[in-house]
Amino acid sequence: MNLINLNGLALIGPGSEWFWSMLQFVIVAITLYAIFRQVRLQASAAAIEQVEALYREWNSERMARNRLIVLEALRDGVDPANIPRSASGDLARIHR
C-alpha cells in the first residue's frame, strides 16, 4: 500500500503550485504567531511597569509619612471619620 505518491512530484516549475501555496501558509502562520507573542510580551511588560510604579509610589517618603499620620491617629483613638483628609486621601488615591 502506497500512502504517499511521489511519482510526478514537482517542487519547481509547472505542477508545483500546491507546494508554494502550502509554504506561504506556513510562513504566514509563523509570522502571525510571532506577532501575537510580541504583543503579549509588550502587554506583560506594561503591566509589570505599572505594578512597579505603584510599588515605588507606595514606598515613597510622602506615602510613608501619610501612613504614619493615619496609624498614629488610629492609635490615639481618633474616630476614623476624623482622620486628616490629606493623609487618608493620598492613601486611598493609590488604591483606585
PDB file of N, CA, C and O in Angstrom:
ATOM      1  N   MET A   1       0.850  -1.177   0.000  1.00  0.00           N
ATOM      2  CA  MET A   1       0.000   0.000   0.000  1.00  0.00           C
ATOM      3  C   MET A   1       0.894   1.238   0.000  1.00  0.00           C
ATOM      4  O   MET A   1       1.769   1.364   0.856  1.00  0.00           O
ATOM      5  N   ASN A   2       0.690   2.132  -0.928  1.00  0.00           N
ATOM      6  CA  ASN A   2       1.483   3.335  -1.084  1.00  0.00           C
ATOM      7  C   ASN A   2       0.688   4.528  -0.536  1.00  0.00           C
ATOM      8  O   ASN A   2      -0.318   4.926  -1.124  1.00  0.00           O
ATOM      9  N   LEU A   3       1.148   5.107   0.607  1.00  0.00           N
ATOM     10  CA  LEU A   3       0.423   6.220   1.219  1.00  0.00           C
ATOM     11  C   LEU A   3       0.747   7.552   0.570  1.00  0.00           C
ATOM     12  O   LEU A   3      -0.128   8.412   0.462  1.00  0.00           O
ATOM     13  N   ILE A   4       1.975   7.739   0.138  1.00  0.00           N
ATOM     14  CA  ILE A   4       2.396   8.997  -0.468  1.00  0.00           C
ATOM     15  C   ILE A   4       2.864   8.704  -1.886  1.00  0.00           C
ATOM     16  O   ILE A   4       3.761   7.891  -2.111  1.00  0.00           O
ATOM     17  N   ASN A   5       2.243   9.377  -2.820  1.00  0.00           N
ATOM     18  CA  ASN A   5       2.599   9.183  -4.220  1.00  0.00           C
ATOM     19  C   ASN A   5       3.658  10.221  -4.594  1.00  0.00           C
ATOM     20  O   ASN A   5       3.360  11.410  -4.702  1.00  0.00           O
ATOM     21  N   LEU A   6       4.888   9.766  -4.789  1.00  0.00           N
ATOM     22  CA  LEU A   6       5.967  10.664  -5.161  1.00  0.00           C
ATOM     23  C   LEU A   6       6.217  10.679  -6.660  1.00  0.00           C
ATOM     24  O   LEU A   6       7.130  11.357  -7.131  1.00  0.00           O
ATOM     25  N   ASN A   7       5.424   9.948  -7.404  1.00  0.00           N
ATOM     26  CA  ASN A   7       5.559   9.962  -8.857  1.00  0.00           C
ATOM     27  C   ASN A   7       5.068  11.304  -9.389  1.00  0.00           C
ATOM     28  O   ASN A   7       3.948  11.715  -9.085  1.00  0.00           O
ATOM     29  N   GLY A   8       5.865  11.968 -10.154  1.00  0.00           N
ATOM     30  CA  GLY A   8       5.484  13.255 -10.732  1.00  0.00           C
ATOM     31  C   GLY A   8       5.559  14.395  -9.739  1.00  0.00           C
ATOM     32  O   GLY A   8       4.953  15.442  -9.966  1.00  0.00           O
ATOM     33  N   LEU A   9       6.289  14.223  -8.638  1.00  0.00           N
ATOM     34  CA  LEU A   9       6.442  15.281  -7.640  1.00  0.00           C
ATOM     35  C   LEU A   9       7.249  16.419  -8.239  1.00  0.00           C
ATOM     36  O   LEU A   9       8.357  16.216  -8.736  1.00  0.00           O
ATOM     37  N   ALA A  10       6.682  17.623  -8.186  1.00  0.00           N
ATOM     38  CA  ALA A  10       7.373  18.786  -8.740  1.00  0.00           C
ATOM     39  C   ALA A  10       7.411  19.875  -7.679  1.00  0.00           C
ATOM     40  O   ALA A  10       6.368  20.311  -7.190  1.00  0.00           O
ATOM     41  N   LEU A  11       8.616  20.313  -7.323  1.00  0.00           N
ATOM     42  CA  LEU A  11       8.770  21.391  -6.350  1.00  0.00           C
ATOM     43  C   LEU A  11       9.084  22.717  -7.027  1.00  0.00           C
ATOM     44  O   LEU A  11       8.855  23.775  -6.441  1.00  0.00           O
ATOM     45  N   ILE A  12       9.591  22.680  -8.224  1.00  0.00           N
ATOM     46  CA  ILE A  12       9.883  23.885  -9.003  1.00  0.00           C
ATOM     47  C   ILE A  12       9.339  23.669 -10.402  1.00  0.00           C
ATOM     48  O   ILE A  12       9.533  22.616 -11.010  1.00  0.00           O
ATOM     49  N   GLY A  13       8.653  24.691 -10.902  1.00  0.00           N
ATOM     50  CA  GLY A  13       8.122  24.587 -12.254  1.00  0.00           C
ATOM     51  C   GLY A  13       6.650  24.253 -12.264  1.00  0.00           C
ATOM     52  O   GLY A  13       5.982  24.361 -11.236  1.00  0.00           O
ATOM     53  N   PRO A  14       6.124  23.842 -13.429  1.00  0.00           N
ATOM     54  CA  PRO A  14       4.699  23.523 -13.546  1.00  0.00           C
ATOM     55  C   PRO A  14       4.315  22.367 -12.620  1.00  0.00           C
ATOM     56  O   PRO A  14       5.027  21.369 -12.509  1.00  0.00           O
ATOM     57  N   GLY A  15       3.176  22.535 -11.963  1.00  0.00           N
ATOM     58  CA  GLY A  15       2.688  21.494 -11.053  1.00  0.00           C
ATOM     59  C   GLY A  15       3.160  21.683  -9.619  1.00  0.00           C
ATOM     60  O   GLY A  15       2.822  20.879  -8.750  1.00  0.00           O
ATOM     61  N   SER A  16       3.930  22.721  -9.359  1.00  0.00           N
ATOM     62  CA  SER A  16       4.456  22.929  -8.004  1.00  0.00           C
ATOM     63  C   SER A  16       3.664  23.986  -7.233  1.00  0.00           C
ATOM     64  O   SER A  16       4.080  24.394  -6.148  1.00  0.00           O
ATOM     65  N   GLU A  17       2.544  24.430  -7.770  1.00  0.00           N
ATOM     66  CA  GLU A  17       1.766  25.496  -7.127  1.00  0.00           C
ATOM     67  C   GLU A  17       1.307  25.095  -5.731  1.00  0.00           C
ATOM     68  O   GLU A  17       1.309  25.920  -4.818  1.00  0.00           O
ATOM     69  N   TRP A  18       0.914  23.837  -5.558  1.00  0.00           N
ATOM     70  CA  TRP A  18       0.456  23.363  -4.253  1.00  0.00           C
ATOM     71  C   TRP A  18       1.550  23.507  -3.205  1.00  0.00           C
ATOM     72  O   TRP A  18       1.271  23.867  -2.061  1.00  0.00           O
ATOM     73  N   PHE A  19       2.788  23.229  -3.584  1.00  0.00           N
ATOM     74  CA  PHE A  19       3.898  23.300  -2.646  1.00  0.00           C
ATOM     75  C   PHE A  19       4.131  24.736  -2.192  1.00  0.00           C
ATOM     76  O   PHE A  19       4.307  25.001  -1.003  1.00  0.00           O
ATOM     77  N   TRP A  20       4.130  25.657  -3.145  1.00  0.00           N
ATOM     78  CA  TRP A  20       4.389  27.055  -2.793  1.00  0.00           C
ATOM     79  C   TRP A  20       3.223  27.659  -2.020  1.00  0.00           C
ATOM     80  O   TRP A  20       3.433  28.509  -1.156  1.00  0.00           O
ATOM     81  N   SER A  21       2.005  27.236  -2.315  1.00  0.00           N
ATOM     82  CA  SER A  21       0.849  27.701  -1.536  1.00  0.00           C
ATOM     83  C   SER A  21       0.945  27.218  -0.090  1.00  0.00           C
ATOM     84  O   SER A  21       0.690  27.978   0.845  1.00  0.00           O
ATOM     85  N   MET A  22       1.314  25.956   0.083  1.00  0.00           N
ATOM     86  CA  MET A  22       1.468  25.403   1.426  1.00  0.00           C
ATOM     87  C   MET A  22       2.598  26.118   2.171  1.00  0.00           C
ATOM     88  O   MET A  22       2.464  26.431   3.354  1.00  0.00           O
ATOM     89  N   LEU A  23       3.701  26.371   1.481  1.00  0.00           N
ATOM     90  CA  LEU A  23       4.829  27.053   2.104  1.00  0.00           C
ATOM     91  C   LEU A  23       4.447  28.470   2.530  1.00  0.00           C
ATOM     92  O   LEU A  23       4.847  28.917   3.605  1.00  0.00           O
ATOM     93  N   GLN A  24       3.682  29.178   1.705  1.00  0.00           N
ATOM     94  CA  GLN A  24       3.223  30.517   2.067  1.00  0.00           C
ATOM     95  C   GLN A  24       2.313  30.460   3.292  1.00  0.00           C
ATOM     96  O   GLN A  24       2.411  31.314   4.173  1.00  0.00           O
ATOM     97  N   PHE A  25       1.439  29.476   3.356  1.00  0.00           N
ATOM     98  CA  PHE A  25       0.559  29.332   4.506  1.00  0.00           C
ATOM     99  C   PHE A  25       1.363  29.123   5.787  1.00  0.00           C
ATOM    100  O   PHE A  25       1.061  29.731   6.814  1.00  0.00           O
ATOM    101  N   VAL A  26       2.368  28.280   5.733  1.00  0.00           N
ATOM    102  CA  VAL A  26       3.208  28.011   6.907  1.00  0.00           C
ATOM    103  C   VAL A  26       3.935  29.277   7.329  1.00  0.00           C
ATOM    104  O   VAL A  26       4.009  29.576   8.521  1.00  0.00           O
ATOM    105  N   ILE A  27       4.471  30.023   6.377  1.00  0.00           N
ATOM    106  CA  ILE A  27       5.205  31.256   6.701  1.00  0.00           C
ATOM    107  C   ILE A  27       4.267  32.293   7.313  1.00  0.00           C
ATOM    108  O   ILE A  27       4.636  32.951   8.287  1.00  0.00           O
ATOM    109  N   VAL A  28       3.068  32.452   6.767  1.00  0.00           N
ATOM    110  CA  VAL A  28       2.097  33.406   7.315  1.00  0.00           C
ATOM    111  C   VAL A  28       1.681  32.983   8.722  1.00  0.00           C
ATOM    112  O   VAL A  28       1.563  33.831   9.606  1.00  0.00           O
ATOM    113  N   ALA A  29       1.461  31.702   8.941  1.00  0.00           N
ATOM    114  CA  ALA A  29       1.074  31.215  10.270  1.00  0.00           C
ATOM    115  C   ALA A  29       2.173  31.487  11.290  1.00  0.00           C
ATOM    116  O   ALA A  29       1.885  31.912  12.409  1.00  0.00           O
ATOM    117  N   ILE A  30       3.420  31.248  10.918  1.00  0.00           N
ATOM    118  CA  ILE A  30       4.542  31.511  11.829  1.00  0.00           C
ATOM    119  C   ILE A  30       4.653  33.002  12.115  1.00  0.00           C
ATOM    120  O   ILE A  30       4.905  33.393  13.255  1.00  0.00           O
ATOM    121  N   THR A  31       4.470  33.837  11.103  1.00  0.00           N
ATOM    122  CA  THR A  31       4.546  35.285  11.283  1.00  0.00           C
ATOM    123  C   THR A  31       3.438  35.774  12.212  1.00  0.00           C
ATOM    124  O   THR A  31       3.692  36.586  13.102  1.00  0.00           O
ATOM    125  N   LEU A  32       2.226  35.296  12.016  1.00  0.00           N
ATOM    126  CA  LEU A  32       1.118  35.704  12.883  1.00  0.00           C
ATOM    127  C   LEU A  32       1.353  35.270  14.328  1.00  0.00           C
ATOM    128  O   LEU A  32       1.047  36.017  15.258  1.00  0.00           O
ATOM    129  N   TYR A  33       1.889  34.079  14.518  1.00  0.00           N
ATOM    130  CA  TYR A  33       2.202  33.626  15.865  1.00  0.00           C
ATOM    131  C   TYR A  33       3.269  34.514  16.507  1.00  0.00           C
ATOM    132  O   TYR A  33       3.171  34.842  17.690  1.00  0.00           O
ATOM    133  N   ALA A  34       4.282  34.901  15.740  1.00  0.00           N
ATOM    134  CA  ALA A  34       5.340  35.768  16.268  1.00  0.00           C
ATOM    135  C   ALA A  34       4.783  37.140  16.643  1.00  0.00           C
ATOM    136  O   ALA A  34       5.166  37.703  17.668  1.00  0.00           O
ATOM    137  N   ILE A  35       3.885  37.682  15.823  1.00  0.00           N
ATOM    138  CA  ILE A  35       3.257  38.971  16.138  1.00  0.00           C
ATOM    139  C   ILE A  35       2.421  38.858  17.404  1.00  0.00           C
ATOM    140  O   ILE A  35       2.486  39.728  18.272  1.00  0.00           O
ATOM    141  N   PHE A  36       1.639  37.793  17.514  1.00  0.00           N
ATOM    142  CA  PHE A  36       0.818  37.577  18.705  1.00  0.00           C
ATOM    143  C   PHE A  36       1.679  37.493  19.959  1.00  0.00           C
ATOM    144  O   PHE A  36       1.356  38.090  20.985  1.00  0.00           O
ATOM    145  N   ARG A  37       2.758  36.760  19.869  1.00  0.00           N
ATOM    146  CA  ARG A  37       3.666  36.615  21.016  1.00  0.00           C
ATOM    147  C   ARG A  37       4.295  37.954  21.401  1.00  0.00           C
ATOM    148  O   ARG A  37       4.425  38.254  22.588  1.00  0.00           O
ATOM    149  N   GLN A  38       4.684  38.755  20.421  1.00  0.00           N
ATOM    150  CA  GLN A  38       5.276  40.053  20.697  1.00  0.00           C
ATOM    151  C   GLN A  38       4.271  40.981  21.377  1.00  0.00           C
ATOM    152  O   GLN A  38       4.627  41.706  22.305  1.00  0.00           O
ATOM    153  N   VAL A  39       3.030  40.963  20.925  1.00  0.00           N
ATOM    154  CA  VAL A  39       2.000  41.798  21.553  1.00  0.00           C
ATOM    155  C   VAL A  39       1.769  41.359  22.997  1.00  0.00           C
ATOM    156  O   VAL A  39       1.619  42.199  23.885  1.00  0.00           O
ATOM    157  N   ARG A  40       1.740  40.062  23.233  1.00  0.00           N
ATOM    158  CA  ARG A  40       1.587  39.561  24.611  1.00  0.00           C
ATOM    159  C   ARG A  40       2.743  39.991  25.495  1.00  0.00           C
ATOM    160  O   ARG A  40       2.534  40.380  26.644  1.00  0.00           O
ATOM    161  N   LEU A  41       3.973  39.924  24.969  1.00  0.00           N
ATOM    162  CA  LEU A  41       5.133  40.337  25.753  1.00  0.00           C
ATOM    163  C   LEU A  41       5.084  41.822  26.083  1.00  0.00           C
ATOM    164  O   LEU A  41       5.439  42.222  27.192  1.00  0.00           O
ATOM    165  N   GLN A  42       4.651  42.635  25.138  1.00  0.00           N
ATOM    166  CA  GLN A  42       4.545  44.069  25.392  1.00  0.00           C
ATOM    167  C   GLN A  42       3.482  44.364  26.436  1.00  0.00           C
ATOM    168  O   GLN A  42       3.673  45.238  27.281  1.00  0.00           O
ATOM    169  N   ALA A  43       2.371  43.651  26.390  1.00  0.00           N
ATOM    170  CA  ALA A  43       1.323  43.840  27.394  1.00  0.00           C
ATOM    171  C   ALA A  43       1.818  43.433  28.776  1.00  0.00           C
ATOM    172  O   ALA A  43       1.525  44.099  29.769  1.00  0.00           O
ATOM    173  N   SER A  44       2.562  42.349  28.834  1.00  0.00           N
ATOM    174  CA  SER A  44       3.118  41.907  30.118  1.00  0.00           C
ATOM    175  C   SER A  44       4.118  42.924  30.657  1.00  0.00           C
ATOM    176  O   SER A  44       4.123  43.223  31.851  1.00  0.00           O
ATOM    177  N   ALA A  45       4.952  43.447  29.786  1.00  0.00           N
ATOM    178  CA  ALA A  45       5.939  44.438  30.213  1.00  0.00           C
ATOM    179  C   ALA A  45       5.250  45.698  30.730  1.00  0.00           C
ATOM    180  O   ALA A  45       5.693  46.286  31.716  1.00  0.00           O
ATOM    181  N   ALA A  46       4.176  46.112  30.073  1.00  0.00           N
ATOM    182  CA  ALA A  46       3.440  47.297  30.522  1.00  0.00           C
ATOM    183  C   ALA A  46       2.796  47.048  31.891  1.00  0.00           C
ATOM    184  O   ALA A  46       2.795  47.935  32.744  1.00  0.00           O
ATOM    185  N   ALA A  47       2.256  45.861  32.098  1.00  0.00           N
ATOM    186  CA  ALA A  47       1.643  45.540  33.388  1.00  0.00           C
ATOM    187  C   ALA A  47       2.681  45.509  34.500  1.00  0.00           C
ATOM    188  O   ALA A  47       2.426  45.990  35.605  1.00  0.00           O
ATOM    189  N   ILE A  48       3.841  44.949  34.215  1.00  0.00           N
ATOM    190  CA  ILE A  48       4.913  44.907  35.215  1.00  0.00           C
ATOM    191  C   ILE A  48       5.386  46.314  35.556  1.00  0.00           C
ATOM    192  O   ILE A  48       5.629  46.619  36.724  1.00  0.00           O
ATOM    193  N   GLU A  49       5.519  47.170  34.555  1.00  0.00           N
ATOM    194  CA  GLU A  49       5.939  48.549  34.795  1.00  0.00           C
ATOM    195  C   GLU A  49       4.911  49.297  35.638  1.00  0.00           C
ATOM    196  O   GLU A  49       5.276  50.096  36.500  1.00  0.00           O
ATOM    197  N   GLN A  50       3.638  49.041  35.393  1.00  0.00           N
ATOM    198  CA  GLN A  50       2.588  49.691  36.175  1.00  0.00           C
ATOM    199  C   GLN A  50       2.643  49.247  37.641  1.00  0.00           C
ATOM    200  O   GLN A  50       2.491  50.071  38.542  1.00  0.00           O
ATOM    201  N   VAL A  51       2.857  47.966  37.879  1.00  0.00           N
ATOM    202  CA  VAL A  51       2.958  47.466  39.254  1.00  0.00           C
ATOM    203  C   VAL A  51       4.188  48.059  39.938  1.00  0.00           C
ATOM    204  O   VAL A  51       4.124  48.434  41.109  1.00  0.00           O
ATOM    205  N   GLU A  52       5.291  48.145  39.228  1.00  0.00           N
ATOM    206  CA  GLU A  52       6.498  48.731  39.809  1.00  0.00           C
ATOM    207  C   GLU A  52       6.292  50.204  40.141  1.00  0.00           C
ATOM    208  O   GLU A  52       6.796  50.679  41.159  1.00  0.00           O
ATOM    209  N   ALA A  53       5.562  50.934  39.304  1.00  0.00           N
ATOM    210  CA  ALA A  53       5.287  52.347  39.582  1.00  0.00           C
ATOM    211  C   ALA A  53       4.434  52.489  40.838  1.00  0.00           C
ATOM    212  O   ALA A  53       4.684  53.363  41.667  1.00  0.00           O
ATOM    213  N   LEU A  54       3.420  51.622  40.979  1.00  0.00           N
ATOM    214  CA  LEU A  54       2.600  51.657  42.192  1.00  0.00           C
ATOM    215  C   LEU A  54       3.429  51.322  43.432  1.00  0.00           C
ATOM    216  O   LEU A  54       3.261  51.943  44.481  1.00  0.00           O
ATOM    217  N   TYR A  55       4.315  50.348  43.309  1.00  0.00           N
ATOM    218  CA  TYR A  55       5.175  49.962  44.422  1.00  0.00           C
ATOM    219  C   TYR A  55       6.101  51.119  44.822  1.00  0.00           C
ATOM    220  O   TYR A  55       6.277  51.404  46.007  1.00  0.00           O
ATOM    221  N   ARG A  56       6.695  51.784  43.807  1.00  0.00           N
ATOM    222  CA  ARG A  56       7.570  52.928  44.112  1.00  0.00           C
ATOM    223  C   ARG A  56       6.795  54.041  44.805  1.00  0.00           C
ATOM    224  O   ARG A  56       7.285  54.649  45.757  1.00  0.00           O
ATOM    225  N   GLU A  57       5.572  54.308  44.320  1.00  0.00           N
ATOM    226  CA  GLU A  57       4.775  55.374  44.938  1.00  0.00           C
ATOM    227  C   GLU A  57       4.381  54.995  46.358  1.00  0.00           C
ATOM    228  O   GLU A  57       4.432  55.834  47.257  1.00  0.00           O
ATOM    229  N   TRP A  58       3.992  53.752  46.571  1.00  0.00           N
ATOM    230  CA  TRP A  58       3.566  53.314  47.906  1.00  0.00           C
ATOM    231  C   TRP A  58       4.720  53.407  48.901  1.00  0.00           C
ATOM    232  O   TRP A  58       4.502  53.731  50.069  1.00  0.00           O
ATOM    233  N   ASN A  59       5.935  53.130  48.456  1.00  0.00           N
ATOM    234  CA  ASN A  59       7.093  53.159  49.347  1.00  0.00           C
ATOM    235  C   ASN A  59       7.829  54.496  49.348  1.00  0.00           C
ATOM    236  O   ASN A  59       8.926  54.597  49.898  1.00  0.00           O
ATOM    237  N   SER A  60       7.245  55.510  48.746  1.00  0.00           N
ATOM    238  CA  SER A  60       7.886  56.821  48.741  1.00  0.00           C
ATOM    239  C   SER A  60       7.800  57.443  50.147  1.00  0.00           C
ATOM    240  O   SER A  60       7.015  57.010  50.990  1.00  0.00           O
ATOM    241  N   GLU A  61       8.622  58.458  50.364  1.00  0.00           N
ATOM    242  CA  GLU A  61       8.650  59.121  51.677  1.00  0.00           C
ATOM    243  C   GLU A  61       7.305  59.778  51.991  1.00  0.00           C
ATOM    244  O   GLU A  61       6.842  59.731  53.130  1.00  0.00           O
ATOM    245  N   ARG A  62       6.691  60.380  51.001  1.00  0.00           N
ATOM    246  CA  ARG A  62       5.398  61.050  51.201  1.00  0.00           C
ATOM    247  C   ARG A  62       4.345  60.052  51.678  1.00  0.00           C
ATOM    248  O   ARG A  62       3.583  60.339  52.601  1.00  0.00           O
ATOM    249  N   MET A  63       4.307  58.881  51.045  1.00  0.00           N
ATOM    250  CA  MET A  63       3.307  57.891  51.440  1.00  0.00           C
ATOM    251  C   MET A  63       3.625  57.291  52.813  1.00  0.00           C
ATOM    252  O   MET A  63       2.717  56.966  53.578  1.00  0.00           O
ATOM    253  N   ALA A  64       4.903  57.148  53.119  1.00  0.00           N
ATOM    254  CA  ALA A  64       5.273  56.650  54.454  1.00  0.00           C
ATOM    255  C   ALA A  64       4.814  57.640  55.530  1.00  0.00           C
ATOM    256  O   ALA A  64       4.310  57.239  56.579  1.00  0.00           O
ATOM    257  N   ARG A  65       4.994  58.924  55.260  1.00  0.00           N
ATOM    258  CA  ARG A  65       4.522  59.937  56.224  1.00  0.00           C
ATOM    259  C   ARG A  65       3.001  59.888  56.368  1.00  0.00           C
ATOM    260  O   ARG A  65       2.481  59.986  57.479  1.00  0.00           O
ATOM    261  N   ASN A  66       2.290  59.736  55.254  1.00  0.00           N
ATOM    262  CA  ASN A  66       0.825  59.662  55.316  1.00  0.00           C
ATOM    263  C   ASN A  66       0.372  58.425  56.087  1.00  0.00           C
ATOM    264  O   ASN A  66      -0.571  58.497  56.875  1.00  0.00           O
ATOM    265  N   ARG A  67       1.033  57.296  55.866  1.00  0.00           N
ATOM    266  CA  ARG A  67       0.675  56.088  56.623  1.00  0.00           C
ATOM    267  C   ARG A  67       0.923  56.297  58.112  1.00  0.00           C
ATOM    268  O   ARG A  67       0.127  55.870  58.948  1.00  0.00           O
ATOM    269  N   LEU A  68       2.025  56.952  58.434  1.00  0.00           N
ATOM    270  CA  LEU A  68       2.342  57.227  59.839  1.00  0.00           C
ATOM    271  C   LEU A  68       1.285  58.120  60.473  1.00  0.00           C
ATOM    272  O   LEU A  68       0.867  57.875  61.605  1.00  0.00           O
ATOM    273  N   ILE A  69       0.850  59.152  59.757  1.00  0.00           N
ATOM    274  CA  ILE A  69      -0.180  60.054  60.290  1.00  0.00           C
ATOM    275  C   ILE A  69      -1.472  59.289  60.555  1.00  0.00           C
ATOM    276  O   ILE A  69      -2.087  59.453  61.608  1.00  0.00           O
ATOM    277  N   VAL A  70      -1.877  58.465  59.616  1.00  0.00           N
ATOM    278  CA  VAL A  70      -3.123  57.707  59.779  1.00  0.00           C
ATOM    279  C   VAL A  70      -2.995  56.705  60.922  1.00  0.00           C
ATOM    280  O   VAL A  70      -3.902  56.590  61.746  1.00  0.00           O
ATOM    281  N   LEU A  71      -1.890  55.985  60.981  1.00  0.00           N
ATOM    282  CA  LEU A  71      -1.719  54.991  62.045  1.00  0.00           C
ATOM    283  C   LEU A  71      -1.625  55.641  63.420  1.00  0.00           C
ATOM    284  O   LEU A  71      -2.160  55.100  64.388  1.00  0.00           O
ATOM    285  N   GLU A  72      -0.958  56.788  63.530  1.00  0.00           N
ATOM    286  CA  GLU A  72      -0.903  57.489  64.815  1.00  0.00           C
ATOM    287  C   GLU A  72      -2.287  57.965  65.232  1.00  0.00           C
ATOM    288  O   GLU A  72      -2.643  57.895  66.408  1.00  0.00           O
ATOM    289  N   ALA A  73      -3.064  58.446  64.276  1.00  0.00           N
ATOM    290  CA  ALA A  73      -4.418  58.898  64.596  1.00  0.00           C
ATOM    291  C   ALA A  73      -5.271  57.730  65.072  1.00  0.00           C
ATOM    292  O   ALA A  73      -6.035  57.875  66.026  1.00  0.00           O
ATOM    293  N   LEU A  74      -5.156  56.590  64.430  1.00  0.00           N
ATOM    294  CA  LEU A  74      -5.919  55.413  64.868  1.00  0.00           C
ATOM    295  C   LEU A  74      -5.439  54.919  66.229  1.00  0.00           C
ATOM    296  O   LEU A  74      -6.244  54.508  67.064  1.00  0.00           O
ATOM    297  N   ARG A  75      -4.129  54.960  66.448  1.00  0.00           N
ATOM    298  CA  ARG A  75      -3.579  54.544  67.739  1.00  0.00           C
ATOM    299  C   ARG A  75      -4.078  55.436  68.869  1.00  0.00           C
ATOM    300  O   ARG A  75      -4.350  54.960  69.972  1.00  0.00           O
ATOM    301  N   ASP A  76      -4.199  56.746  68.587  1.00  0.00           N
ATOM    302  CA  ASP A  76      -4.625  57.699  69.606  1.00  0.00           C
ATOM    303  C   ASP A  76      -6.131  57.708  69.805  1.00  0.00           C
ATOM    304  O   ASP A  76      -6.639  58.491  70.608  1.00  0.00           O
ATOM    305  N   GLY A  77      -6.849  56.864  69.098  1.00  0.00           N
ATOM    306  CA  GLY A  77      -8.284  56.729  69.307  1.00  0.00           C
ATOM    307  C   GLY A  77      -9.126  57.729  68.540  1.00  0.00           C
ATOM    308  O   GLY A  77     -10.294  57.932  68.871  1.00  0.00           O
ATOM    309  N   VAL A  78      -8.560  58.355  67.527  1.00  0.00           N
ATOM    310  CA  VAL A  78      -9.334  59.311  66.731  1.00  0.00           C
ATOM    311  C   VAL A  78     -10.383  58.535  65.935  1.00  0.00           C
ATOM    312  O   VAL A  78     -10.111  57.460  65.400  1.00  0.00           O
ATOM    313  N   ASP A  79     -11.582  59.103  65.871  1.00  0.00           N
ATOM    314  CA  ASP A  79     -12.643  58.474  65.083  1.00  0.00           C
ATOM    315  C   ASP A  79     -12.184  58.389  63.622  1.00  0.00           C
ATOM    316  O   ASP A  79     -11.692  59.379  63.080  1.00  0.00           O
ATOM    317  N   PRO A  80     -12.335  57.226  62.973  1.00  0.00           N
ATOM    318  CA  PRO A  80     -11.883  57.080  61.575  1.00  0.00           C
ATOM    319  C   PRO A  80     -12.458  58.139  60.635  1.00  0.00           C
ATOM    320  O   PRO A  80     -11.837  58.456  59.620  1.00  0.00           O
ATOM    321  N   ALA A  81     -13.614  58.686  60.946  1.00  0.00           N
ATOM    322  CA  ALA A  81     -14.203  59.733  60.102  1.00  0.00           C
ATOM    323  C   ALA A  81     -13.455  61.048  60.254  1.00  0.00           C
ATOM    324  O   ALA A  81     -13.573  61.929  59.402  1.00  0.00           O
ATOM    325  N   ASN A  82     -12.680  61.194  61.336  1.00  0.00           N
ATOM    326  CA  ASN A  82     -11.981  62.453  61.605  1.00  0.00           C
ATOM    327  C   ASN A  82     -10.474  62.371  61.346  1.00  0.00           C
ATOM    328  O   ASN A  82      -9.733  63.265  61.755  1.00  0.00           O
ATOM    329  N   ILE A  83     -10.024  61.344  60.695  1.00  0.00           N
ATOM    330  CA  ILE A  83      -8.598  61.233  60.347  1.00  0.00           C
ATOM    331  C   ILE A  83      -8.282  62.326  59.335  1.00  0.00           C
ATOM    332  O   ILE A  83      -9.107  62.611  58.467  1.00  0.00           O
ATOM    333  N   PRO A  84      -7.110  62.943  59.426  1.00  0.00           N
ATOM    334  CA  PRO A  84      -6.760  64.016  58.485  1.00  0.00           C
ATOM    335  C   PRO A  84      -6.986  63.587  57.033  1.00  0.00           C
ATOM    336  O   PRO A  84      -6.488  62.552  56.590  1.00  0.00           O
ATOM    337  N   ARG A  85      -7.748  64.407  56.305  1.00  0.00           N
ATOM    338  CA  ARG A  85      -8.141  64.040  54.941  1.00  0.00           C
ATOM    339  C   ARG A  85      -6.962  64.026  53.971  1.00  0.00           C
ATOM    340  O   ARG A  85      -6.951  63.240  53.024  1.00  0.00           O
ATOM    341  N   SER A  86      -5.986  64.875  54.196  1.00  0.00           N
ATOM    342  CA  SER A  86      -4.865  64.893  53.244  1.00  0.00           C
ATOM    343  C   SER A  86      -4.113  63.566  53.270  1.00  0.00           C
ATOM    344  O   SER A  86      -3.753  63.033  52.221  1.00  0.00           O
ATOM    345  N   ALA A  87      -3.878  63.040  54.454  1.00  0.00           N
ATOM    346  CA  ALA A  87      -3.144  61.784  54.570  1.00  0.00           C
ATOM    347  C   ALA A  87      -3.990  60.603  54.090  1.00  0.00           C
ATOM    348  O   ALA A  87      -3.524  59.777  53.305  1.00  0.00           O
ATOM    349  N   SER A  88      -5.220  60.529  54.559  1.00  0.00           N
ATOM    350  CA  SER A  88      -6.061  59.392  54.164  1.00  0.00           C
ATOM    351  C   SER A  88      -6.452  59.480  52.687  1.00  0.00           C
ATOM    352  O   SER A  88      -6.633  58.454  52.030  1.00  0.00           O
ATOM    353  N   GLY A  89      -6.582  60.692  52.171  1.00  0.00           N
ATOM    354  CA  GLY A  89      -6.914  60.851  50.750  1.00  0.00           C
ATOM    355  C   GLY A  89      -5.797  60.365  49.848  1.00  0.00           C
ATOM    356  O   GLY A  89      -6.054  59.721  48.831  1.00  0.00           O
ATOM    357  N   ASP A  90      -4.549  60.668  50.213  1.00  0.00           N
ATOM    358  CA  ASP A  90      -3.408  60.181  49.420  1.00  0.00           C
ATOM    359  C   ASP A  90      -3.330  58.671  49.454  1.00  0.00           C
ATOM    360  O   ASP A  90      -3.055  58.036  48.435  1.00  0.00           O
ATOM    361  N   LEU A  91      -3.572  58.088  50.621  1.00  0.00           N
ATOM    362  CA  LEU A  91      -3.507  56.624  50.723  1.00  0.00           C
ATOM    363  C   LEU A  91      -4.639  55.969  49.937  1.00  0.00           C
ATOM    364  O   LEU A  91      -4.441  54.925  49.316  1.00  0.00           O
ATOM    365  N   ALA A  92      -5.804  56.566  49.961  1.00  0.00           N
ATOM    366  CA  ALA A  92      -6.947  55.998  49.246  1.00  0.00           C
ATOM    367  C   ALA A  92      -6.781  56.169  47.744  1.00  0.00           C
ATOM    368  O   ALA A  92      -7.238  55.321  46.976  1.00  0.00           O
ATOM    369  N   ARG A  93      -6.136  57.249  47.309  1.00  0.00           N
ATOM    370  CA  ARG A  93      -5.979  57.514  45.886  1.00  0.00           C
ATOM    371  C   ARG A  93      -5.135  56.454  45.210  1.00  0.00           C
ATOM    372  O   ARG A  93      -5.397  56.098  44.061  1.00  0.00           O
ATOM    373  N   ILE A  94      -4.132  55.946  45.894  1.00  0.00           N
ATOM    374  CA  ILE A  94      -3.233  54.967  45.276  1.00  0.00           C
ATOM    375  C   ILE A  94      -3.938  53.638  45.041  1.00  0.00           C
ATOM    376  O   ILE A  94      -3.502  52.854  44.197  1.00  0.00           O
ATOM    377  N   HIS A  95      -5.017  53.369  45.771  1.00  0.00           N
ATOM    378  CA  HIS A  95      -5.699  52.080  45.634  1.00  0.00           C
ATOM    379  C   HIS A  95      -6.795  52.092  44.587  1.00  0.00           C
ATOM    380  O   HIS A  95      -7.451  51.069  44.390  1.00  0.00           O
ATOM    381  N   ARG A  96      -7.022  53.203  43.910  1.00  0.00           N
ATOM    382  CA  ARG A  96      -8.053  53.244  42.866  1.00  0.00           C
ATOM    383  C   ARG A  96      -7.557  52.623  41.614  1.00  0.00           C
ATOM    384  O   ARG A  96      -8.285  52.565  40.623  1.00  0.00           O
TER     385      ARG A  96
END
